[in-house]
Amino acid sequence: MHITRSGNWKMPSPRPSQASAAAAGSSLALVREPAQAAILLHHPLRLKILAALLEPDSATGVARRMKLPRQTVNYHVRELARARFLARAGRRRRRHLFEQCYVATARGYVLSPELLGKLAADPAHVADSLSAKYLLGLASKLQSELARSVDLAAAAGKRLATLSINSELRFTSPEQRAAFTAELQRAILEVAARHTSPFTNSDGSAAESRPFRLMVGCYPIPRAIDQDSSRQIFITQESPS
């Protein structure tokens, strides 16, 4: 079980956070602007070039590795740099010329659901709250709210308080899975009753406290991922700034 937290969330963890142990270049970047997303997805080659520049290199070096015309790669590199997917990473001398090197601004990128506007997944539009589609809607809602919270925290010069729990589970029968679900629900309700304040006042107005959202999701892992031992259940909690 992996437990991570950030900001001023004071909670002991059985192991160091992977995020804190990783290098600065291993961060994730959220893509929220339609124009920026369009530049990234405009041509399939751009994703390959961006992946090739997870380590600093020049357009000429990437073209050589990918066996593509230098002019073609150079054009896409300029477009990716203009959209802030690539940053300058110094120059290097090659024979009698200097080559400009670039590096990806993040190790991974997340496309915000807000790019779809009114077509973004919304759990409120799914009647069956026990369905996989409802869980997808919840995941989309979390991603959208968390993105706004990150922006608000950055604008205020603060670090966002978040908590994530990532565990691996197996169930040998539907009965075992049902018993786990019932026990987990009871435990969450008990802990919430003991350690949180009412979300609203008796008249329905917002209570005087900082709001957080707790989401719990459990789903069967696709077999290809299961063979790679990537079995996960996510319990994620975050707060708007």
SULKA-V641784 format. One record per helix or strand. SS is the DSSP state (hx for helix, st for strand). FROM is the first residue (numbers start at 1). LEN is the number of residues. If there is no record, write none. Layout:
ss->SS from->FROM len->LEN
ss->SS from->FROM len->LEN
This chain:
ss->st from->2 len->5
ss->hx from->18 len->4
ss->hx from->24 len->3
ss->st from->28 len->4
ss->hx from->34 len->8
ss->hx from->44 len->9
ss->st from->57 len->2
ss->hx from->59 len->8
ss->hx from->70 len->13
ss->st from->86 len->9
ss->st from->97 len->8
ss->st from->108 len->4
ss->hx from->113 len->7
ss->hx from->123 len->3
ss->hx from->132 len->24
ss->st from->162 len->6
ss->hx from->174 len->22
ss->st from->200 len->1
ss->st from->206 len->1
ss->st from->212 len->6
ss->hx from->223 len->4
ss->st from->233 len->7
